[in-house]
Amino acid sequence: MREEYMTSEERMTAAMNLEEPDRVPIAPIVGMDLPVAYYGISSAETHKEPIKALDAMVKFFDEFGGWDGYTSLPLYKKGYILGGFKFKAPGQELPDGPNYFGQFDEGEWMKVEDYKTVADVGWYKFVADEYIYRISDWTPEDVEEARKQFFELGLKGWQEWIVERKIGMRVGANRVHPFFTLSLNRSLLKFTQDLYYRPELVDVALDKMTDELIKTVAAQCKRTASNVVFIPEERAEGAI
């Protein structure tokens, strides 16, 4: 076996800088669905009580892990809605069973006129003031409770994974980029039509969202003392 002489952080940094690490770093995106299914926990239950999903993910790390990279928090329904994404969860909009997992509810939830609103006030304020109530049946009290739950989950996840298990490469911020955000909330069909027939509306909204994203991510990385950002691409690139 090849001798290891790098820490996890050094190994990940070397790979990202296109340098040669002591071995190939391991940083899987496990998420909550695999650990929950593996331990026979109801997916419907974890979308209602995400702390159970977090416990399963940490247990899974202890059993199979020791990975070099940070594993994300549970991706559960309330977390997605807070970010401005309509979402279907098992036991709620979907049947409760071992073959059902949470999924985006893609549709024409955003209207053409919303591009101007986003360009004027930004995505986060648009979601907080108006859009979150369009994609859910929440009240303002529900929003505050969901934010509190998400914050507490983040603190617990950070403590159990990053601090106690000494994971070297920690992600300071995890975000969905503007193109992906708009295409899900407008629907891929309508968003594609918008790119062709009203690109000026899309451009100004994307510019505002991109500036906002950069500022938010930079501030979060400063708070978490990490300069690593994870922005997944599941739609715009052509390899999937």
C-alpha positions as CSV (number, residue, x, y, z in Angstrom):
1,M,0.0,0.0,0.0
2,R,1.3,3.4,-0.9
3,E,2.4,5.5,2.0
4,E,0.2,8.4,2.9
5,Y,2.1,11.6,3.8
6,M,-0.6,14.3,3.2
7,T,-3.4,15.4,5.4
8,S,-6.9,15.3,3.9
9,E,-6.8,19.1,3.2
10,E,-3.4,18.9,1.6
11,R,-4.5,16.0,-0.6
12,M,-7.7,17.8,-1.7
13,T,-5.9,21.0,-2.3
14,A,-3.2,19.3,-4.4
15,A,-5.9,17.6,-6.6
16,M,-7.7,20.9,-7.1
17,N,-4.5,22.6,-8.1
18,L,-3.8,19.8,-10.6
19,E,-0.8,18.7,-8.5
20,E,0.0,15.1,-7.6
21,P,-1.4,14.0,-4.2
22,D,0.0,11.1,-2.2
23,R,-3.2,9.2,-3.3
24,V,-6.4,9.9,-5.0
25,P,-8.6,11.9,-2.6
26,I,-12.1,10.6,-1.8
27,A,-15.0,13.1,-1.4
28,P,-18.3,11.4,-2.4
29,I,-21.6,13.3,-2.4
30,V,-23.4,10.7,-0.4
31,G,-26.5,12.8,0.5
32,M,-29.2,11.4,2.7
33,D,-31.0,8.9,0.5
34,L,-28.3,6.2,0.5
35,P,-27.7,6.1,4.2
36,V,-31.4,6.3,5.0
37,A,-32.2,3.4,2.6
38,Y,-29.2,1.4,3.9
39,Y,-30.3,1.6,7.5
40,G,-34.0,1.0,6.7
41,I,-35.2,4.4,7.8
42,S,-38.3,5.9,6.3
43,S,-37.5,8.6,3.8
44,A,-40.9,10.2,4.6
45,E,-39.8,10.4,8.3
46,T,-36.5,12.1,7.5
47,H,-38.1,14.8,5.4
48,K,-40.2,15.7,8.5
49,E,-37.4,15.2,11.0
50,P,-34.1,15.8,9.1
51,I,-32.1,15.3,12.3
52,K,-32.7,11.6,11.8
53,A,-31.3,11.8,8.3
54,L,-28.2,13.6,9.6
55,D,-27.7,10.9,12.3
56,A,-27.9,8.3,9.5
57,M,-25.4,10.2,7.4
58,V,-22.9,10.5,10.2
59,K,-23.3,6.8,11.1
60,F,-22.7,5.9,7.4
61,F,-19.5,8.0,7.4
62,D,-18.3,6.2,10.5
63,E,-19.0,2.8,9.0
64,F,-17.7,3.4,5.4
65,G,-16.0,6.7,5.5
66,G,-12.9,8.5,6.6
67,W,-13.2,10.4,3.4
68,D,-11.1,13.4,2.6
69,G,-13.9,15.7,1.7
70,Y,-16.9,17.2,3.4
71,T,-20.3,15.5,3.0
72,S,-23.3,17.9,2.7
73,L,-26.2,18.3,5.1
74,P,-29.4,16.3,4.5
75,L,-31.2,17.7,1.4
76,Y,-34.7,17.7,2.7
77,K,-37.9,19.4,1.7
78,K,-37.9,22.4,4.0
79,G,-34.3,23.2,3.1
80,Y,-35.2,23.3,-0.6
81,I,-38.3,25.4,-0.1
82,L,-36.2,27.9,1.9
83,G,-34.0,28.2,-1.1
84,G,-36.9,28.8,-3.4
85,F,-37.5,25.4,-4.9
86,K,-40.8,23.6,-5.0
87,F,-40.3,20.1,-3.8
88,K,-42.1,16.8,-3.5
89,A,-41.4,14.6,-0.5
90,P,-42.3,10.9,0.3
91,G,-45.3,10.6,2.6
92,Q,-46.5,14.1,1.5
93,E,-46.7,14.7,-2.3
94,L,-45.3,11.3,-3.1
95,P,-46.2,7.8,-1.7
96,D,-44.3,6.6,1.3
97,G,-42.2,3.6,0.4
98,P,-38.7,2.3,-0.1
99,N,-38.7,3.2,-3.8
100,Y,-39.6,6.8,-3.3
101,F,-37.2,9.7,-2.6
102,G,-37.6,13.5,-2.6
103,Q,-37.6,15.3,-6.0
104,F,-37.8,18.7,-7.4
105,D,-41.3,19.7,-8.6
106,E,-40.3,21.4,-11.8
107,G,-42.9,23.6,-13.3
108,E,-43.9,27.1,-14.6
109,W,-44.0,28.5,-11.0
110,M,-42.2,31.7,-12.0
111,K,-43.9,34.0,-14.5
112,V,-42.3,36.2,-17.1
113,E,-42.9,39.3,-15.0
114,D,-40.9,37.8,-12.1
115,Y,-37.6,38.3,-14.1
116,K,-38.0,42.1,-13.5
117,T,-38.7,41.6,-9.8
118,V,-35.7,39.4,-9.4
119,A,-33.5,42.0,-11.3
120,D,-34.8,44.8,-9.1
121,V,-34.7,43.2,-5.6
122,G,-32.6,40.0,-6.0
123,W,-33.5,36.3,-5.7
124,Y,-33.3,36.0,-1.9
125,K,-35.7,38.9,-1.2
126,F,-38.0,37.8,-4.0
127,V,-38.2,34.3,-2.4
128,A,-38.5,35.6,1.2
129,D,-41.2,38.3,0.4
130,E,-43.3,36.5,-2.1
131,Y,-42.2,33.4,-3.9
132,I,-41.8,31.0,-0.9
133,Y,-45.6,31.4,-0.3
134,R,-46.3,30.6,-4.0
135,I,-44.4,27.3,-3.9
136,S,-45.7,26.2,-0.5
137,D,-48.6,26.5,1.9
138,W,-46.4,28.0,4.6
139,T,-47.2,30.9,6.8
140,P,-44.6,33.5,8.0
141,E,-44.4,31.5,11.2
142,D,-43.6,28.3,9.3
143,V,-40.8,30.1,7.5
144,E,-39.2,31.2,10.7
145,E,-39.5,27.7,12.2
146,A,-38.0,26.2,9.1
147,R,-35.1,28.6,9.2
148,K,-34.4,27.8,12.9
149,Q,-34.4,24.1,12.1
150,F,-32.1,24.5,9.2
151,F,-29.6,26.6,11.3
152,E,-29.6,24.2,14.2
153,L,-29.1,21.3,11.7
154,G,-26.1,23.1,10.2
155,L,-24.5,23.6,13.6
156,K,-24.9,20.0,14.6
157,G,-23.6,18.7,11.2
158,W,-20.6,21.0,11.4
159,Q,-19.8,19.9,14.9
160,E,-20.2,16.2,14.3
161,W,-18.5,16.0,10.9
162,I,-16.0,18.8,10.7
163,V,-14.9,19.2,14.3
164,E,-15.2,15.7,15.9
165,R,-14.2,13.7,12.8
166,K,-11.5,16.2,11.7
167,I,-12.5,16.2,8.0
168,G,-9.8,18.2,6.3
169,M,-11.5,19.8,3.3
170,R,-14.6,21.6,4.5
171,V,-17.0,23.4,2.2
172,G,-17.6,27.0,3.2
173,A,-20.7,27.4,1.1
174,N,-23.0,25.2,-1.0
175,R,-25.2,26.8,-3.6
176,V,-27.2,26.2,-6.7
177,H,-26.2,28.6,-9.5
178,P,-28.6,31.1,-11.1
179,F,-29.0,29.3,-14.4
180,F,-30.1,26.1,-12.7
181,T,-32.4,28.0,-10.3
182,L,-34.3,29.8,-13.0
183,S,-34.6,26.8,-15.3
184,L,-36.2,24.7,-12.5
185,N,-38.6,27.4,-11.4
186,R,-39.6,28.5,-14.9
187,S,-39.4,24.9,-16.2
188,L,-36.8,23.9,-18.7
189,L,-39.2,24.4,-21.7
190,K,-40.3,27.9,-20.7
191,F,-36.8,28.9,-19.7
192,T,-35.4,27.8,-23.0
193,Q,-38.1,29.8,-24.8
194,D,-37.2,32.8,-22.7
195,L,-33.5,32.5,-23.7
196,Y,-34.6,32.7,-27.3
197,Y,-37.5,35.2,-27.2
198,R,-36.8,37.5,-24.2
199,P,-33.1,37.2,-23.5
200,E,-32.9,40.7,-22.2
201,L,-35.2,39.8,-19.3
202,V,-33.2,36.7,-18.4
203,D,-29.9,38.6,-18.7
204,V,-30.7,41.2,-16.1
205,A,-32.1,38.7,-13.7
206,L,-29.0,36.5,-14.1
207,D,-26.7,39.4,-13.6
208,K,-28.4,40.4,-10.3
209,M,-28.5,36.8,-9.1
210,T,-24.8,36.2,-9.9
211,D,-23.7,39.4,-8.1
212,E,-25.9,38.4,-5.1
213,L,-24.5,34.8,-5.1
214,I,-20.9,36.0,-5.1
215,K,-21.5,38.4,-2.2
216,T,-23.4,35.8,-0.2
217,V,-21.0,33.0,-0.8
218,A,-18.0,35.2,0.1
219,A,-19.6,36.2,3.3
220,Q,-20.5,32.6,4.2
221,C,-16.9,31.5,3.5
222,K,-15.6,34.2,5.7
223,R,-17.9,33.1,8.6
224,T,-16.9,29.4,8.2
225,A,-13.2,30.2,7.6
226,S,-13.1,28.2,4.4
227,N,-12.4,29.2,0.8
228,V,-14.0,26.1,-0.8
229,V,-17.3,26.5,-2.5
230,F,-19.4,23.7,-3.9
231,I,-21.7,24.7,-6.8
232,P,-23.2,21.5,-8.4
233,E,-24.1,21.4,-12.1
234,E,-27.0,19.1,-13.0
235,R,-28.5,20.8,-16.0
236,A,-26.4,23.3,-18.0
237,E,-23.5,21.1,-18.9
238,G,-23.9,18.5,-21.6
239,A,-22.3,15.4,-20.2
240,I,-25.2,14.2,-18.1
